[in-house]
């Protein structure tokens, strides 16, 4: 397993980490199998979506903000319940097939760290088997 450190720039920030994950996969030596990408935080998530048009990430962030507003009738004392809820909706990991030592992503797909309580530095674990 390898851990990637990702700095985020705002309260909500979707960061494309595909290249970093591919480099970690390359160092693993795995040619055929699966690669799991996991974020070890309760206010961040990981997803796969389009990486060609940055407007897609903006749309995802804006839609989640509408669905789960920051100032809601939440009970969590830290004041970041919206971030916890968004992280639960997105999920904390993705698994991608590995073929020929490469991630078997679709043409337009990328792996994104989804920050919901930033800016912060996040740990993203990459494990290929």
C-alpha positions in Angstrom: 0.0 0.0 0.0 1.1 3.5 -0.8 -0.3 6.8 0.7 -0.6 9.9 -1.4 -0.9 13.3 0.3 -3.3 15.7 -1.4 -3.7 19.3 -0.5 -7.1 20.8 -1.1 -7.9 24.4 -1.8 -11.4 25.1 -0.4 -14.3 23.8 1.7 -15.5 21.8 -1.3 -12.8 20.8 -3.8 -12.7 17.9 -6.2 -9.1 17.0 -7.0 -8.2 14.7 -9.9 -5.7 12.2 -8.4 -5.6 9.8 -11.4 -2.0 10.5 -12.3 -0.8 10.1 -8.7 -2.7 6.8 -8.4 -1.3 5.5 -11.7 2.2 6.3 -10.5 1.6 4.4 -7.3 0.2 1.5 -9.3 3.4 1.5 -11.5 5.6 1.3 -8.4 3.5 -1.6 -7.1 4.5 -3.8 -10.1 0.9 -5.2 -10.4 0.1 -6.0 -14.0 -3.3 -7.7 -13.7 -5.7 -7.3 -10.7 -7.4 -4.5 -9.0 -6.5 -1.2 -7.5 -8.4 0.3 -4.5 -8.2 4.0 -3.7 -9.4 4.8 -0.2 -9.6 8.1 1.6 -9.0 7.8 5.4 -11.2 10.7 6.5 -14.9 11.1 7.5 -15.4 14.4 5.7 -13.9 13.5 2.3 -14.7 10.9 -0.3 -13.5 9.4 -3.6 -15.4 9.0 -6.8 -14.8 8.3 -10.5 -16.3 10.7 -13.0 -15.4 12.7 -16.2 -12.0 14.2 -16.2 -12.1 16.0 -19.5 -14.4 18.9 -18.6 -13.8 20.6 -15.2 -17.4 21.9 -15.3 -18.5 18.3 -14.4 -16.6 18.5 -11.1 -18.1 22.0 -10.5 -21.6 20.6 -11.2 -21.1 17.7 -8.8 -19.9 20.1 -6.0 -22.7 22.6 -6.6 -25.4 19.8 -6.7 -24.1 18.3 -3.4 -24.1 21.8 -1.9 -27.8 22.2 -2.8 -28.7 18.7 -1.6 -26.8 19.1 1.7 -26.5 22.8 2.7 -23.7 23.7 5.0 -26.1 25.4 7.5 -28.7 22.9 8.2 -30.6 21.8 11.3 -27.7 19.5 12.3 -26.8 18.3 15.8 -23.1 17.5 15.4 -21.1 19.9 17.7 -18.2 20.6 15.3 -20.4 22.3 12.8 -19.3 20.2 9.8 -22.2 17.7 9.6 -22.8 18.6 5.9 -19.3 17.4 5.2 -19.9 14.1 6.9 -23.2 13.6 5.0 -21.6 14.4 1.6 -18.7 12.0 2.4 -21.2 9.3 3.1 -23.1 10.0 -0.1 -20.0 9.9 -2.2 -18.3 7.0 -0.4 -14.7 6.5 0.8 -13.3 4.2 -1.8 -13.3 3.1 -5.4 -11.9 -0.1 -7.0 -10.6 -0.1 -10.5 -9.5 -3.1 -12.6 -5.8 -3.2 -13.6 -4.9 -4.5 -17.0 -1.4 -4.5 -18.5 -0.1 -2.5 -15.4 -2.6 0.3 -16.1 -5.9 1.4 -14.6 -8.7 0.1 -16.8 -10.6 3.4 -16.7 -12.8 4.6 -19.5 -11.7 7.2 -22.0 -13.1 10.2 -20.0 -12.9 8.8 -16.5 -10.7 10.1 -13.7 -10.4 9.4 -10.0 -11.3 12.3 -7.8 -10.6 13.1 -4.1 -13.7 14.9 -2.9 -13.0 17.4 -0.2 -16.0 18.6 1.9 -14.4 20.2 4.9 -11.3 22.0 3.6 -8.9 23.2 2.9 -6.8 20.4 4.3 -4.2 17.9 3.5 -5.7 14.5 2.9 -4.3 11.0 2.9 -5.3 8.8 0.0 -4.3 5.1 0.3 -3.7 3.2 -2.9 -3.4 -0.6 -2.8 -3.0 -2.8 -5.9 -3.3 -6.6 -5.7 
